[in-house]
Amino acid sequence: MRAVCQRVVEARVVVDRQVVGEIGRGLCVFVGVARGDDVGAAERLASKIARLRIFPDDEGRFDRSVLDANGRVLAVSQFTLIAGTARGSRPDFSKAAPKDEAEPIFDAFCEALAAQGVPVQRGVFGAKMRVELVNDGPVTVVLDA
C-alpha cells in the first residue's frame, strides 16, 4: 500500500457535481492498494498516518499529528499510485490490486483510521472524482505500508 498525505486547509471530493466528502483542516490522503496487500497493511498504514507529526506546534516545528491538531482525513482511493514507470512513457498498472480485492482493503484502512479517533471522510471507490484541495505549507509526505 502507498499513501500520499497532503496537509490541507480544506479538501473535498466531487462526483457527478455532488460533494461526496469534505474536510477542513487535516490531511487529504490518496491511497493505492497493490496486489498482495491485506488488512494488516491497511491497519499499519492507518496507524502511521494517525501518528505522522507534520502539523506545527506553538513554535512552528512539525511536532503534532492529525489527532493532536484535531484534524480530519479525506481518504481518496487512487490505483495510479501503484503505477510502474520503469519501461517507457506509459504507466503499467499491473501491480495494482483489482477492484474487488482493493476496495475492502481501502475500507479497512478508513475504518482503522476512524478507530484511532481520526474523523474520516471518503471519496467514492472506483469513481471518476474531482479532488479539490488547498495544500497547507505545502506539506506532502509519501508513506508505504
C-alpha positions in Angstrom: 0.0 0.0 0.0 1.1 3.5 -0.7 -0.3 6.8 0.6 0.3 10.4 -0.4 -0.6 12.6 2.5 -1.1 16.3 1.9 -1.6 18.6 4.8 -4.6 20.8 3.9 -6.6 23.8 5.0 -9.6 22.2 3.3 -10.4 19.5 0.8 -13.4 18.0 -1.0 -14.3 15.3 -3.5 -16.9 15.9 -6.1 -18.6 13.1 -8.1 -21.2 13.9 -10.7 -21.3 17.5 -9.5 -22.1 16.3 -5.9 -19.8 16.8 -3.0 -19.3 13.3 -1.5 -16.6 14.0 1.1 -15.3 17.3 2.6 -13.0 18.3 5.4 -11.5 21.4 6.9 -8.0 21.3 8.4 -6.4 17.9 8.2 -4.9 15.5 5.6 -6.0 14.6 2.2 -4.7 11.1 1.8 -4.5 9.4 -1.6 -4.4 5.6 -1.1 -3.1 3.0 -3.6 -3.6 -0.7 -2.9 -1.2 -3.2 -4.5 -1.7 -6.9 -5.3 -0.9 -8.8 -2.1 -1.8 -6.1 0.3 -4.0 -7.1 3.1 -6.0 -5.8 6.1 -2.8 -5.8 8.2 -1.1 -3.5 5.7 -4.2 -1.2 5.9 -4.0 -1.1 9.7 -0.3 -0.4 9.7 -0.6 2.4 7.2 -3.6 3.9 9.1 -1.5 3.9 12.3 1.4 5.6 10.6 -0.9 8.3 9.2 -2.7 8.9 12.5 0.7 9.4 14.3 2.5 11.3 11.5 3.8 14.5 13.0 3.5 17.1 10.2 1.4 19.7 12.0 3.2 22.6 13.6 3.4 23.1 17.4 3.4 26.5 19.0 6.9 27.1 17.8 6.2 26.1 14.2 8.0 22.7 14.4 6.5 19.6 12.9 5.5 18.0 16.2 1.8 17.3 16.1 -0.2 14.6 14.4 -3.6 14.9 12.8 -5.1 13.7 16.1 -3.1 16.3 18.1 -4.2 19.0 15.7 -7.9 17.9 15.9 -7.8 17.4 12.2 -9.7 15.2 9.8 -8.8 12.9 6.9 -10.2 12.9 3.5 -9.3 9.4 2.0 -9.3 9.0 -1.7 -8.6 5.7 -3.4 -6.1 6.1 -6.2 -4.8 3.0 -8.0 -2.5 5.1 -10.1 -0.1 5.4 -7.1 0.9 1.8 -7.8 1.9 2.6 -11.4 5.2 1.2 -12.7 7.1 3.6 -14.8 10.4 1.8 -15.5 9.6 0.9 -19.1 8.7 3.7 -21.5 6.3 6.5 -21.0 3.0 4.6 -20.5 2.4 3.6 -16.8 2.0 0.0 -16.0 -0.9 -0.7 -13.5 -0.5 -4.4 -13.3 0.8 -4.3 -9.7 -2.4 -2.5 -8.5 -4.9 -4.7 -6.8 -8.1 -5.4 -8.8 -11.2 -3.5 -7.6 -12.8 -6.5 -5.8 -9.6 -7.0 -3.8 -8.7 -3.3 -3.3 -12.0 -1.9 -2.1 -12.3 -4.0 1.1 -8.7 -3.1 2.0 -9.3 0.6 1.3 -12.4 0.3 3.6 -10.3 -1.4 6.3 -7.8 1.5 6.1 -10.6 4.0 6.6 -12.1 2.0 9.4 -8.7 1.7 11.1 -8.1 5.4 11.0 -11.6 6.1 12.5 -10.9 3.5 15.2 -7.9 5.5 16.3 -10.1 8.6 16.7 -9.5 10.3 13.4 -12.7 11.6 11.7 -12.7 10.3 8.1 -14.5 11.4 5.0 -14.1 9.5 1.7 -14.3 9.7 -2.0 -16.2 7.1 -3.9 -14.1 4.0 -4.6 -13.6 3.5 -8.3 -15.5 6.6 -9.4 -14.2 9.4 -11.6 -13.6 12.0 -8.9 -12.7 15.7 -8.9 -10.5 16.4 -5.8 -10.2 20.0 -4.7 -7.7 20.8 -2.0 -5.9 23.8 -0.5 -2.4 22.4 0.4 -1.1 23.9 3.7 2.6 24.6 3.6 2.8 22.9 1.1 3.5 19.7 3.1 3.3 16.4 1.2 4.6 13.0 2.5 4.6 9.6 0.8 4.2 6.5 3.0 4.4 2.8 2.2 2.9 0.1 4.5 
